Amino acid sequence: MTNDLYAVIGHPISHSKSPRIHSLFAQQTGEPVEYTAIQAPLDDFAGTVRQFFERGGKGLNVTVPFKEQAWQLADQRTGRAEKAGAANTLYYDNDRLVADNTDGCGIVRDLVDNHGVTLKDARILLLGAGGAVRGVIGPLLAEQPAELVIANRTVTKAEALVDLFSDDAGNTRLSACGFGEPDQPFDLIINGTSASLQGDLPALSPKVIGAQTVVYDMMYSLKTTTFNQWALDQGATRVFDGLGMLVEQAAESFRVWRGVRPETASVVEELRTD
């Protein structure tokens, strides 16, 4: 029996853990999946996608800088992709290219199932206003936190996200501000900026960290991320990076494609020790 072909597409792509993750999923589930990485030219994402499916590919994960292009390219979008304005999962349904976004589902599963964080009635501070943040707002609001504050260097970008998701907020207080404005402890702080990758930090007040504050950096690293180290220095005791989110969003993509949801804890553990 020949394996079905899947891939992750990005630029650059050599660092991607997705082929390793999906090969572990395939071993675990017995699904006939072959998963590779494709570096698309920056000026021909659409052509690269078309060629992949023309040669029999079954599904694609999409990473930076192509998530918005993937969203635009699709003939049809799932509800969670539509609101996110970006797609990390592509597949064909009959002759229609479908775009999905599993990032928000990934972070919620990692927080709730893997780390035991309670999101309902929590006060959440979400840092950043780019595609990574936009992709997780809807699923976070669905968990019914008491408050979700979106903070960004350019406040107007955060305000635009508040306007976009106001209909999904329900009883959650949804607001926007600059990085320096919050001055009280939150139950959960999520760093959705890429500052950690450059060793930088958003200009936050240390007052946002309390004794019970959970801190989550969507970036991941073998060492403690710059943001999580800052939080520890302010007295935080529970900090997590985004490796679990990466594995959980991959598991959701695998479920979308194959109808089978892999177990994730052992895969996270294996990646930590690779």
C-alpha positions as CSV (number, residue, x, y, z in Angstrom):
1,M,0.0,0.0,0.0
2,T,1.4,3.4,-1.0
3,N,1.4,6.2,1.6
4,D,-0.7,9.3,1.2
5,L,1.5,12.4,0.8
6,Y,1.3,15.4,3.1
7,A,3.7,18.3,3.6
8,V,4.4,21.6,5.4
9,I,5.1,24.6,3.2
10,G,7.0,27.7,4.3
11,H,10.1,29.9,3.7
12,P,12.4,29.1,5.4
13,I,11.4,25.5,6.3
14,S,14.5,23.5,7.2
15,H,13.9,24.2,10.9
16,S,10.4,22.8,10.9
17,K,9.5,20.1,13.4
18,S,6.3,19.2,11.5
19,P,7.8,16.3,9.5
20,R,9.0,14.7,12.7
21,I,5.7,15.3,14.5
22,H,3.6,13.8,11.7
23,S,5.9,10.8,11.3
24,L,5.4,10.1,15.0
25,F,1.6,10.5,14.5
26,A,1.7,8.0,11.6
27,Q,3.7,5.5,13.6
28,Q,1.3,5.8,16.5
29,T,-1.9,5.5,14.5
30,G,-0.9,3.2,11.7
31,E,-2.1,5.7,9.2
32,P,-0.4,5.4,5.8
33,V,1.1,8.9,5.9
34,E,4.3,10.3,4.3
35,Y,5.0,13.9,5.4
36,T,7.7,16.1,3.9
37,A,8.8,19.8,4.0
38,I,8.6,22.1,1.0
39,Q,10.3,25.5,0.8
40,A,8.2,27.6,-1.6
41,P,9.6,30.6,-3.5
42,L,8.4,33.8,-1.9
43,D,6.9,34.9,-5.2
44,D,5.2,31.6,-6.1
45,F,3.3,30.1,-3.1
46,A,0.2,29.5,-5.2
47,G,2.1,27.6,-7.9
48,T,3.9,25.5,-5.4
49,V,0.6,24.5,-3.8
50,R,-1.0,23.7,-7.2
51,Q,2.0,21.5,-8.1
52,F,1.8,19.6,-4.8
53,F,-1.9,18.7,-5.2
54,E,-1.4,18.0,-9.0
55,R,1.1,15.2,-8.1
56,G,-1.3,13.6,-5.7
57,G,-0.7,15.4,-2.4
58,K,-3.5,15.0,0.1
59,G,-3.0,17.9,2.5
60,L,-0.7,20.8,3.4
61,N,0.3,22.6,6.6
62,V,1.2,26.2,6.0
63,T,3.6,28.3,8.1
64,V,5.2,31.7,7.8
65,P,5.1,33.7,5.7
66,F,2.3,32.1,3.7
67,K,-0.7,31.7,6.1
68,E,-2.6,34.7,4.8
69,Q,-1.9,33.7,1.2
70,A,-3.3,30.2,1.9
71,W,-6.4,31.8,3.3
72,Q,-6.8,33.9,0.1
73,L,-6.1,31.0,-2.2
74,A,-8.9,28.8,-0.9
75,D,-12.2,28.2,-2.6
76,Q,-13.8,27.5,0.8
77,R,-12.9,28.3,4.5
78,T,-13.9,26.7,7.7
79,G,-15.5,29.1,10.2
80,R,-12.4,29.2,12.4
81,A,-10.2,30.0,9.4
82,E,-12.6,32.6,8.1
83,K,-12.4,34.7,11.3
84,A,-8.7,34.1,11.7
85,G,-7.9,35.6,8.4
86,A,-5.1,33.0,8.0
87,A,-4.9,29.3,7.3
88,N,-2.4,26.7,8.4
89,T,-4.2,23.7,6.9
90,L,-5.2,23.0,3.3
91,Y,-6.9,20.1,1.7
92,Y,-9.3,19.3,-1.2
93,D,-13.0,18.5,-0.7
94,N,-14.1,17.2,-4.1
95,D,-12.7,19.9,-6.4
96,R,-12.7,22.7,-3.8
97,L,-9.5,23.8,-1.9
98,V,-10.5,24.1,1.7
99,A,-8.6,26.3,4.2
100,D,-8.7,25.6,8.0
101,N,-6.9,27.1,11.0
102,T,-6.0,24.8,13.9
103,D,-3.7,27.2,15.8
104,G,-6.4,28.4,18.2
105,C,-7.6,24.9,18.9
106,G,-4.0,23.9,19.5
107,I,-3.3,26.6,22.2
108,V,-6.6,25.9,24.0
109,R,-5.9,22.2,24.1
110,D,-2.4,22.7,25.3
111,L,-3.4,25.1,28.1
112,V,-6.5,23.2,29.3
113,D,-5.7,19.6,28.7
114,N,-1.9,19.5,29.0
115,H,-1.3,22.2,31.7
116,G,-4.6,22.2,33.6
117,V,-5.2,26.0,33.1
118,T,-8.8,27.2,33.6
119,L,-9.8,29.6,31.0
120,K,-13.4,30.1,32.0
121,D,-13.8,33.3,34.0
122,A,-10.1,34.0,33.7
123,R,-8.5,37.4,33.1
124,I,-6.3,37.0,30.0
125,L,-3.7,39.4,28.6
126,L,-2.8,38.6,25.0
127,L,0.3,40.3,23.6
128,G,0.6,41.2,19.9
129,A,-1.8,41.8,17.1
130,G,-0.4,39.8,14.2
131,G,-1.6,36.7,12.5
132,A,-0.6,34.4,15.4
133,V,-2.8,36.4,17.8
134,R,-5.7,36.8,15.4
135,G,-5.8,33.0,15.0
136,V,-6.3,32.3,18.7
137,I,-8.8,35.0,19.7
138,G,-11.9,33.1,18.6
139,P,-11.1,29.8,20.4
140,L,-10.0,31.7,23.5
141,L,-13.3,33.7,23.6
142,A,-15.2,30.4,23.2
143,E,-13.8,29.3,26.5
144,Q,-15.7,32.3,28.2
145,P,-13.0,34.1,30.0
146,A,-14.1,37.0,32.2
147,E,-11.7,39.4,30.3
148,L,-9.5,39.4,27.3
149,V,-7.1,42.4,26.9
150,I,-5.2,42.6,23.6
151,A,-2.1,44.7,24.0
152,N,0.1,45.8,21.2
153,R,2.8,48.4,20.4
154,T,0.5,49.9,17.8
155,V,-2.8,50.2,19.7
156,T,-4.9,50.8,16.6
157,K,-4.0,47.2,15.4
158,A,-5.2,45.8,18.7
159,E,-8.4,47.9,18.5
160,A,-9.1,46.5,15.0
161,L,-9.0,43.0,16.4
162,V,-11.4,44.0,19.2
163,D,-13.8,45.3,16.6
164,L,-13.4,42.2,14.5
165,F,-14.2,39.8,17.4
166,S,-16.7,41.9,19.3
167,D,-19.6,39.8,18.1
168,D,-17.9,36.6,19.5
169,A,-17.1,38.1,22.9
170,G,-20.4,37.2,24.6
171,N,-20.0,38.2,28.3
172,T,-16.2,38.5,28.0
173,R,-14.9,42.1,28.5
174,L,-12.8,42.5,25.3
175,S,-10.5,45.5,25.1
176,A,-7.3,46.9,23.5
177,C,-4.4,48.9,24.9
178,G,-0.6,49.5,24.5
179,F,2.0,47.3,26.1
180,G,2.7,49.7,28.9
181,E,-0.9,50.3,30.1
182,P,-1.9,47.1,32.1
183,D,-0.7,47.5,35.7
184,Q,-2.6,44.7,37.5
185,P,-2.0,40.9,37.7
186,F,-3.7,38.7,35.2
187,D,-4.6,35.0,35.5
188,L,-3.0,34.2,32.2
189,I,-0.6,36.1,29.9
190,I,0.0,34.8,26.4
191,N,2.9,36.2,24.4
192,G,1.9,36.2,20.7
193,T,4.7,38.5,19.6
194,S,7.8,37.2,17.9
195,A,10.0,39.3,20.2
196,S,11.4,36.2,22.0
197,L,13.0,35.0,18.8
198,Q,15.2,38.1,18.8
199,G,15.8,38.1,22.5
200,D,13.5,41.2,22.9
201,L,10.6,41.9,25.3
202,P,7.4,43.8,25.0
203,A,7.5,46.9,27.3
204,L,5.3,45.5,30.0
205,S,4.9,46.5,33.6
206,P,6.1,43.9,36.1
207,K,2.8,44.5,37.9
208,V,1.0,42.2,35.3
209,I,2.7,39.2,37.0
210,G,1.1,37.9,40.2
211,A,1.8,34.9,42.4
212,Q,-0.9,32.9,40.5
213,T,-0.2,34.2,37.0
214,V,0.3,31.5,34.3
215,V,2.6,32.7,31.5
216,Y,2.5,31.2,28.0
217,D,5.0,32.1,25.2
218,M,3.7,30.9,21.8
219,M,7.4,30.7,20.7
220,Y,9.2,27.5,21.7
221,S,12.9,26.8,22.5
222,L,15.1,24.1,24.0
223,K,16.0,26.8,26.6
224,T,13.6,29.0,28.5
225,T,12.4,31.7,26.1
226,T,13.3,35.3,26.8
227,F,9.8,36.2,27.7
228,N,9.3,33.3,30.1
229,Q,12.6,34.1,31.7
230,W,11.4,37.7,32.3
231,A,8.2,36.3,33.8
232,L,10.1,34.0,36.2
233,D,12.3,37.0,37.2
234,Q,9.1,38.8,38.1
235,G,7.9,36.0,40.4
236,A,5.9,33.8,38.0
237,T,5.9,30.1,38.9
238,R,4.1,28.5,36.0
239,V,5.6,29.3,32.5
240,F,5.1,27.3,29.3
241,D,6.4,27.6,25.8
242,G,4.6,26.9,22.6
243,L,5.9,23.4,21.8
244,G,2.7,21.8,23.1
245,M,0.6,24.2,20.9
246,L,2.7,23.2,17.9
247,V,2.0,19.5,18.5
248,E,-1.7,20.1,19.3
249,Q,-2.4,22.1,16.2
250,A,-0.6,19.4,14.2
251,A,-2.8,16.7,15.8
252,E,-5.9,18.7,14.9
253,S,-4.7,19.0,11.3
254,F,-4.0,15.2,11.3
255,R,-7.6,14.6,12.6
256,V,-9.0,16.9,9.9
257,W,-7.2,15.0,7.2
258,R,-7.4,11.4,8.5
259,G,-10.4,11.3,10.9
260,V,-8.1,10.1,13.6
261,R,-6.8,12.2,16.5
262,P,-3.3,11.2,17.7
263,E,-2.2,11.1,21.3
264,T,0.1,14.1,21.9
265,A,1.8,13.9,25.3
266,S,4.3,11.3,24.2
267,V,5.1,13.3,21.0
268,V,5.8,16.5,23.1
269,E,8.0,14.5,25.4
270,E,10.0,13.0,22.5
271,L,10.5,16.4,20.9
272,R,11.8,17.8,24.2
273,T,14.5,15.0,24.3
274,D,15.4,15.0,20.6
